[in-house]
Amino acid sequence: MATCSATRRQTAWTRTRPPQPTNGQAPHAVLDLAAVPTAPGCARSWIRQILSGSQLAHLSDTTELIVSELTTNAMLACRRYGRPFIRLILTLDRSELAVLVRDYCPGAPQSGHPGQDDENGRGLLLVEAVSGRCGWYLPDDGTPGKVVWAALSSRRDGVRPA
C-alpha cells in the first residue's frame, strides 16, 4: 500500500482572520445550508456554478475540495450539537479567493491524526495542503460557533500579491 507523508504547517488552524477587503466591500456570495448529509454536495455544486461563469474557473477543483471538506466538518458538528444550519461565504479581494464556513457549534477545528488505514480525519490536512492560507476565528457578533476559512491565490500563476 502506498503511503504519503506531508509536512504540516505550524501556523495552520490558528485563530486568524481571512483576507480583509481593502475598500470594505469585497465581492462575495453567501449560501445558507441545512446541516444535513446533502450539504457538502450542494455546496460543491454552488461553488462550481459560481466559478464556471467567472474568471476563476481554473480554481474550481481546488475550491470544491476545500468547500467539501469544510462543509462536511461543519455539518457533522452541527448535527452533533443539534444546530440547524451552516453558512458558506465566498469572497474575492486582493487577488485571493476565500472560502469561509460558519457554523454555530462550540469548539475549535482540530486536524486529525489518522492512521494509515483510517477512512476519516484527513479533511483539514487536505485543506492545509491545497490552500495558500487557512485558519479560524470566533464571530464578532458574540453568537456561538466559529468561522473556518481557507484562501487561494486567484491568479493563474498562483502567486499571492504582497
Phi, psi and omega in degrees: 000133180287146177240158180226136175232142180223145176274123179279138176287134182292335184273354184291146176061037171266167181278082180237169179259150175286179178307135181258138180298142178284328183252007180081357183227069177290138174299135180208166175225148183229137177226124174265133182234144171290149179278071181233162184301338179278353183302313181299320178295319177297319180296317178298316180298318180297313179298315179303317180297314181296313185286331181294330181265018183229183176280009184248016182302331180294346179262002189301309184299313181293318180294321177298320177298312179300312181299318180298313182292314182291322179291321177299314179300315180295318180298316179296318178295316181297319179294323180294325183257006177070029178268140192278334186210171182232146174244128178251128182234136178239125178233155176224123177198151179049040180061026175235137173260125180242137175250123178239132178239119183257127171235172185242037184242147179288165174101150178270151175293140181235122173292137180281167174233067186290148172282171183302326183261000180290142180267347182233169174100006182253357187302308181291330176295320176295316179299316177302318185290324186261346182265160175284321179210154176205163180176195179205162177204162176276145180297146180288339186278002177082359178286157180292157175114197184203167173239122177252135187220160174214144182235145178233148171293133179270358178282146181296333180276355177076004182271129177278139177292153180286000000 
